[in-house]
Amino acid sequence: MKQLGLGLTLSTKKTRKREFLEEMERVVPWAALVRIVEPHCPRAKTGRPPMPVETMLR
């Protein structure tokens, strides 16, 4: 018998927030911004590794 699902109803409704984030994904050149900022980000030698550049930008 196959599992039907977990019973979670994931909303597919287009909210204003979701529309805004989709538009930002289309408009903003994320790869270019990462290339510009990456040389200036700290490099961890010991301890906790820093957050990825793209995560901080988004």
Secondary structure, DSSP 8 states (H G I E B T S, - for coil): ------S--------HHHHHHHHHHHHS-HHHHHHHHGGGS---SSSS----HHHHH-
